[in-house]
C-alpha cells in the first residue's frame, strides 16, 4: 500500500515527531524512508549528536510504518520486539532511516532497517517484529 503525501504530512505533524525532528518521507509496499533532523534538546550528552534513544525512536517509527504500508488494508501496528546495533556515533545535521519488510504473515511483520548519516555511512542497523492491528491510525 502506498500512502499519499496528504496522509504522510498529517502524520508528520504529530507532537512526538515534531519534538524529536522525525519526518516520514516515503511509505510504499513495506518500504519506508524517514529523516531525522534532531532538535538541539535531543542531542545529549554532546551537542550535534542525538542520543541513542532518539535514533532508536527513529528506527522503531520507520519500521512501524513499513509494517503498516506492507499490508493490503490501512491499519495500525504495535511493536512486539525491536533491537538495534549502533556501529558509530551519529554526528551531523540530519540522518536517514530505511526500513523494509523482509517477511510477513497476516498479523505479524518482520522488518530490517538501517540509519545512515548524510555521507551514507551506516550508523545503526536493527530489526523488529510488529503485530498488525485492524484499527485506524489517525
Secondary structure, DSSP 4 states (H G I P E B T S, - for coil): -B--HHHHHHHHTSHHHHHHTEEEEEEETTEEEEEE---GGG--SBTTB--HHHHHHHHHHHHHHHHHHTSSS--EEEEEEEEEEE-S---SS-EEEEEEEEEE-SSEEEEEEEEEETT--EEEEEEEEEEEE-S---
